[in-house]
């Protein structure tokens, strides 16, 4: 029996632990400095908004871990000795391992802004961030959020739910325009402002200004504006949480470098989730993917490999989902912010400006390449099959009813989308 130690109790590490237990009787230890028990990170916003209590974000009862012989250790790993196969926790406790899985996740980016470590400056990535936000909520009249990504808009929604004024600083010319095509990005710009959020595009943070007590008092932008506030949310992306591994001999780049089997350069050491960086990116995917479902898939993959069924990590077709305030978003396949030479695109938007769909397909073969959907729920299985089997855009347009996942009594738009597609095809021809 081997001792398998997992650093990190997020979705990647816990999925690995659960599947190792299903497949073996190996001793398992999970180390985390964040919380005692695994919780759903994506649900933190709903705790703040009053829809859930924190204990509701924990998928397993506290007795689950002991019953399944998974040892939980609370603490931060400060040193990894790969020659002795030993971990040092909080500079004192030592834990030996036979195999080590690094699932240490991400940390928020900080770019050296003056005042970035003041009391009242938070991210929204960890349980401690939620606690810090609660601490400052009563004194907060206005918050400034820095960075136009998915975490930023979640934080904006959280604060607005408690009637806090929110200013949103986005350095790009349009929200998330490095990911979304112009029409979709403009839709989200409008939607943010409709929720009484002060969206300032093409604006950078220069400085966070303290008061006499060392608390946040204001921010200064590169436009020269000084915005009074009591909370600053830094949501300008994340980076792999790997600083403690420097000097360990484990090869690092932006993340922990791994092969397709999620193995590092050190025997018996693996990395999964947000902290792992593929040496050779898979298809069009990024080398580092801070996405919930890929972390879960990596956890299951590495568990099988450790338990004797060595298989490569295969995430399949790209997909993702999110919520921009009241607008749900899904994407399957590849939809680039700027179309590529081999692509044709069809875009339909509802007159209310809150529902839209974009299909991207090959100019020559007419096969589907990707789809974006806003405010219309789509079936994952439908588009996964369509991408696998290289369905044509015409076949998909004719089967839109089967692709719809919205519940009964919801309005449907297949006829409108099909008519617009046929009209656009006539215009092109």
N, C-alpha and C positions, 0 to 999 in steps of 0.2 A: 504493500500500500504506500502510495506516494503522498507527500504533503504539497498541495497546490495552494498557493497564496495569490489572492487577487487584491490589487490596490485600486480601490474605487468601488463605491456601491451604487453607481448609476445603472441605467438600463443595460449597458454593455457588460459590466462586471457581474451584475446579478443574473443576467441571462446565462452567462458562462457558468456561474456557480450552480444554477438550477439544472442545467443540462449535464454538467459533469456528475451531479448527484444522480440524475436519472440513468446515466450510463456506467457508473462505477461506484465503488465503495471507498474511493480515495478520501483522504482527510482534506477538508476545504476550510480555509480561513479567508475572510473578507475584511479588509482594513479600510476605514473611512474616517477622515477628520471632520466631515461635514455634519452627518446625522448618525444616530444609532441604527436606524432602519431605512431601508430602501423606500423612496417615495417617487411619485410621478412628477418630474420637474416641470413638465408642460402645464401642470395644474396649479402652479403657484399663484398665477394671476387670479384664479377663481377663489382662492383662499382670501386674498386681499379684498376682492370684490364682494365677499360675503356669501358666495354660492356654496362653498364647501368649508369644512373645518380641516385643519392640517391633517388630522388622523384619517380623514377620508381620502387623502392622496396616497395612502399606503395600501397597496394591493394585497398584502399578506398580513395576517395577524402576527403579533409579536412572538407568539409561541412557534410559529412556522419554522423559524431558523433552527431552534434547538431540536424540534421534532425531526428535522431533515439533516441533522448533524452538520450544520453549516455554522462554524464559529465566527462570531462578529467581534471585531476589535476596533475600539474608537481611538484614533490617534493619527498623527501625521508622520509619514515616512520621511526621514531626513537624509538617509544614506542607503544606497543599494550597493552591496559588495557582491558582484557576480562571481568572483573566484571562490569565495567562501559560501556562496548562496545564502547570504544573510542580509536581513533588513534591520535598520536601526530606526526606532520610533521615538519621536520627541527627544532625540539625542541620548536616550538611555536604554529602553527596552529593546531586546534583540529577538528577532524571529527568523528561524531557519526555514528554507523552502527547498523542495525538489524541482518544482516548476513554478514560474512566476508569470502572472498575467497583469500587464499594466493597462489599467482602464481609468486613467486619472482625469479624463475630460478636458474642459477648457477653462480659461480665465478671460475676463474682459480686457480688451485692448486699452492701454493708456499710452498716450503719445507725448508725455513729458509736459503736459499743460501745467502752468503754475496753479497751485491749489488743488490738484487732482486727488490728493489724499486727505482733504479736509473732512471733518465730521459733517455728514449730510450729502456727501458724494457717494453714490451707490451704483451698482450694476443691477441686473435682475437675472442672475444665473444660478444662485445658490440659496439655500434656506437662510443663510445669514443675511443675504440681501433683503429678503422679505422681512426679517426681523428688524433690520436697520430702517427700512422704509416705514414700518409701523411706528418705530420710535420717533421719527421726525414728522409723521403725518399731522399731528395736532397743531404743530407750529407752522406747518407749510400752508402758505396762501398761493404761491406759484412755484411750479417746478419747471426746470429747463432740461430737455432731453437732447442729448448730443448723439447723432448717428441715425441714419434713415434706413434701418433694417427691420426685420420682423420683431426682434425683442423691443426695439424702440417704440413701435406702434402698439405693442402689448402694454408696455409701461404707460403710454399715453392713455390708453383705454382704462387702465386701472385707476390712474389718478383722476380722470374725469368722472369715474363712477362715484368718487367721493367729493365731487364738485370743486376740485382743485383747478386753478388756471394752469394751462400748460403751453409752453413755448417749445417748438420742435425745430432744432437746428439741423439742417440737412445740407451737406457740402455740395451735393450734386445739383444739377439744374432742374431735376424732377425726381420725385420719390422713387427709389429703387430702380432707377433707369439703367443700371448696369445689368439688371435681370429682366425687367419688363419692357416690352415694346412701348413706343410712345403713347399709343391710345390708352393702354391699360394703366400706365404710370400716371397719365393725366387724370384718369378716372379716380385713382386713389388720392391724388392731390386734392381734387374737389371734395371727395368724401371726408378726408381729414378736416378740411376747413368747415364743412357742414356740421361737424361735431364740436365747433367752437374751439378748435385747437389752432394756436398761432403758428402756422407752418411758415418757416423762413428758409426758402431754398437758396442754394448757392451762398451759404453762410457757414463760416467756420468759427469754432470756439478759439479764443485767444487766451483767456485767463478766467479762473474762478476766484472770486474775491471774498476774503473772510471778514467776519465782524470781530469785535474786541475779544469775544470768547472763543474764537477759532472755529466758529460755525459758518456755514455757507451764507453769504449775504447777497451776492449778485454774480453775474457772469458778464464778461466783455467779449464781444464778437469782433471779427475782422472788419466789420463795417463801422466800427467805432461805437456801436450801441452798448449801453450798460443796462442789463435786464435784472431788476431786483428779483430774488428767489431765495427759497430756503432749502430746496432739494435740487441736486443735479444728478440726472441719470446718464451714466456713460454707457452707451449701447452701440459703440462704433466697432462692432464685430468682436470676435474672440480669437484667441490663440491657444494652441495646445499647452496644457499644464505640465511642463516637463523640466522646469528649472532644477529640481532636486536630483535629476539624473545626470547632470554635468559631472564629468569625472568618473562615471560608473563604467565606462567602456562600451556602453550601449550607444550605437550610432544614431546621431540626431541630425535633423535638418530643421525645418520649421516644426516638425513633429518627430515622433519616434519612427524611424524608417523600418518598414516591414516588407516582406515579399507577399505573394498571393496567398500564402498559407498563414499570414499574420505573424510570421516568425521574425525576430530581430536578428542581428548579426551574432548575438550571444546564444549558444545552445540553451534550450529550456526556458527562454524568456520570450514572451509574446506581447503584442500590443494591439488593443482593439478600441473602437469608438473614436471620439473626437481627437484623442491624442495621437492616433496612428496615422502615419503618412505612407501611402503606397510608393514604393520605389519606381514603379511604372504604373501611371494612372490607368484605370480600366476604361477603355473606350473614350467617351467624351467627358467622363466624370473627373472631378478634381481629385488631386492626390490626397487631400484631407477633406473629409465630409462630416461636418458637425450636424448630423441629422439623426433623429431618434431611431428610425427604422433600420438604418444601416448599422447603427450601434448594436441593435438587437440581433441582426443577422450575423455580425462579426462574433458576438458572444456565443451563438449557437455553433458557428463554424469552428472556432478555436476549441470549444468543448469536445467536439467530435475528433478533432486532430489529437488532442491530448489523450483521449480515451481509445486511441488505436485506429481510428478511421480518418486518415490524413486526407482532407479534401481542401480544394482551393476556395477562397472567398469569391462568391459570384452573386453580386447584388441585383442582377437582372436589369430591367428597364428602369431608367430614372423616373421617379415620381416624387411629388411632394404636395403638401397641403398646408394652408395657414388661414388666418382670419384677419382681415383688415377692418377692425371695428365691426360693422354689421355685414360686411361682404365676405363670404367664404370664397377661398381660392384653391384650385387644384391644377396641377400640371402633370402631364405624362409625356415621356419622350423628350425631345429637345425643341424648345422654343427660345430662340436667341433674341436679345434686345434689338439687334440689327440682323435682318435676314441674310442668309448666305446665297452665293450665286446659283446654287442648284435648287433653290427653294421657291415655291409659290406659297402665298399666304391668303387665307380668307378670314376676314374679321367681321363679326356681327355684334352690334351693341343695341341693347334695348333703349327705347326713348327715355326711360327714367334714369339712365346713366348709372345704374347700379348692377346691371347684369350684362355679361358679354361672353363671347367665346371666340377663340382664334384657332384655326387649323393650319398647320404647316405641312406641306407635302412636296414630294419630289417633282420637279418640272417635267421630267421625261417619263418616269414610270408611274407617276401619280400616287405613289405609296405614301401612307401617313408617316410623318416624321415626328410630329408632336402636337399637343393641344393644350391651350390654357383655357380655364373656365372660371368665371367670376359670377357668383350668385346663382349658379345652376349646378346642382350636385350630379356628378358623373359616377358611373360604376367602374371601380378599379379593374375588375376582371375583364370587362369589355375591352378596355383600351390596352391592357396587358396582352390579351389575345390578338388584338388588331395589330399591335406592333410586332409581336412574335411571328405572326403569319403574313406580315407585309400587306395588309389590306389596303385597297385603294381608297382615296378620299370619297369617291362616288359611292362605294359600298357603305362607308361610314355614314355619309349624309342620309342614305336611304334607310339606315337602321338606327337613327338617332333616338327613337322611342325606347329601344332596348338599352341604350346607353344611359338613359336618365335614371337617377337614383332618388329624385325628390319624392316625398311621400304622396299618398293619395290626397286629392283635393288641392294640391299645389298647382299653380298655373304652369302650363308647359309651353314651350316655344319652338318645338321641332318644326312645325309648319312654317313659321316665320323664318327660321334659320335656313330651311331648305329652299324656300322661295328666294331669299336673298342670295343664296349660293348660286342658284340657277341663273338669276339675273346677272350676277357678277361674271359667270362663265360666258354668258352671251356677250357681255361688254368686252371681255378679253378676246373672244373669237372675232 
